[in-house]
Amino acid sequence: MTESSAPPALPRRKSCLVPVLVGVIAVLVVAIGLIWWNNRAIKPVQLSAEEKAVVEAKVEALQVEAPATPAEPTYEKGKKEIVLTDRELNGLLNEHTTLGDKLKFELGTDAINARLETDLDPDLPVVGGKKLKARARFIVKTEEGVPSLVLEDLTVWGVSLPNDWLAQLKGKDLLGEILGGGEGGKIAGIEEMSVEPGQLKIRLKE
């Protein structure tokens, strides 16, 4: 008699728990504005005193003071355009938040690239205690007088997440929906917003 061969082992089905958890984490990251992210360590940008003064002048749109004793009081309007470099943008992030060593922005042509690197809560299932490394790309444009910030991609641990895992956030105008009060909403006070390599430009309305 010949020994009967053992039946072939059935392939084990992969659990969908891990990708679902990753998707949930990614949605939370986007929802709280942590957007977005590469594999190298992020160092906070420390602005010098001179650089801080320049940034504050841009943000506050300081006006030129009139002479001490003018014959007739004069008034000069402030600038309508604010221009921030990516270094200044990251410096403000480090100065006014706790994200300076976790989140970094890079400015390109009509786009903002962001990357995030942070440790996850040890109590999270499966991925607890691991380092989250993610990056995202946003398209910045102004059409018919309406500036928009649209999420083009979100990648977590090297995997570009599908839109279904992100509550259909891809392709949506995040600025309009969050700050403009709904889809197609306008942002009060901003006429135009544009991005080019190394610079973010914001033009204010009258």
HUNORBEL-V745891 format. One record per helix or strand. SS is the DSSP state (H for helix, E for strand). FROM is the first residue (numbers start at 0). TO is the last residue. If there is no record, write none. Layout:
# HUNORBEL-V745891
{{SS	FROM	TO} {SS	FROM	TO}}
This chain:
# HUNORBEL-V745891
{{H	16	30} {H	48	59} {E	80	84} {H	85	95} {E	102	107} {E	110	118} {E	130	142} {E	145	155} {E	158	159} {H	162	165} {E	172	172} {H	173	177} {E	189	195} {E	198	203}}
